[in-house]
Amino acid sequence: MAEGMEPVLRAKRSVTLLRGRRDGLEVALSGRALDEAVAELEARLADQPAFYRGSSVVANFGETEATPRDVERLRAALAAADMTLCALAGSAAGLEALAASEGLAFEASGPALSDSARSLVADFAGARNDIAQRRKRGEASVRRAKIEPKAHPAPELRLVETPPGTLYHSATLRGGQTLHHAGNIVVVGDVNPGAELVATGDILVFGRLAGIAHAGARGDENARIYALDLAPTQLRIATHIAADERAKPRSVAPEAALVREGQIVVLPLDAAVTLPAPGASSA
């Protein structure tokens, strides 16, 4: 665990302000009073300073107009938390010119998923809407790939050091509890419906994962989610999102969720551990 950082186990917030991106974080300001948004942002950053420190930030104003004073206040709030404002995003008139005058990049609005579906804090309505759209296109909510078993040589055993940044939590998480960590999370126990795990690395649950799990929260698409019983309310890896709505009853077996071809897939554990990470050398 990073020096000076403590695991956070608390009730979930009801308001979404921060979203994960592949290149950092996004602050959502569309349709909100800037005073309220900046106050909430400062409280969130003070609550978990090590989790966000050093991140690059895009301020998304959506259709809300912004002024140089707004940008100055937001930049100051982020700088106080050792974060950098790098771009403005939105569709309001004059926003692109404002970004240029402030020496910032500009991004036109148009995310592939809804605001709520891409947030760090889980939003069930956004997830259900995204899943409904997939079904209209004839796609499965969570695609389960079929991989023919192949003979693999036994891997060479070698001594490796455990990487830093792994949080070990030996207890069941009840509904309404949230566990955030900058690194991997290992839970020995169940994650009940309504509970949430958010990690910048992998998530491993030695029990039943029936709540919400978000791995690779800072944009790592190679992150994975493992569980002895994978029955989540919602899965997220980087900016990808899916929900498991398999008919019950179902067989229980260890599984892993990972990103393949731009979407989350679930594989049996023995197939997932022999599947190389995207871009890995086959030599």
Sequence and secondary structure as in RCSB ss.txt:
>XXXX:A:sequence
MAEGMEPVLRAKRSVTLLRGRRDGLEVALSGRALDEAVAELEARLADQPAFYRGSSVVANFGETEATPRDVERLR
AALAAADMTLCALAGSAAGLEALAASEGLAFEASGPALSDSARSLVADFAGARNDIAQRRKRGEASVRRAKIEPK
AHPAPELRLVETPPGTLYHSATLRGGQTLHHAGNIVVVGDVNPGAELVATGDILVFGRLAGIAHAGARGDENARI
YALDLAPTQLRIATHIAADERAKPRSVAPEAALVREGQIVVLPLDAAVTLPAPGASSA
>XXXX:A:secstr
  TT   EEEE  SS  EEEETTEEEEE TTS HHHHHHHHHHHHHHSHHHHTT EEEEEEET    HHHHHHHH
HHHHHTT EEEEEEE STTHHHHHHHTT EEEES  SS TGGGBSS  HHHHHHHHHHHHHTT  SSB       
             S EEEE S B TTEEEEESSEEEEES B TT EEEESS EEEEEEE SEEEESTTS TT  E
EEEEE  SEEEETTEEE     SS     EEEEEETTEEEEEEHHHHHTS  TT    
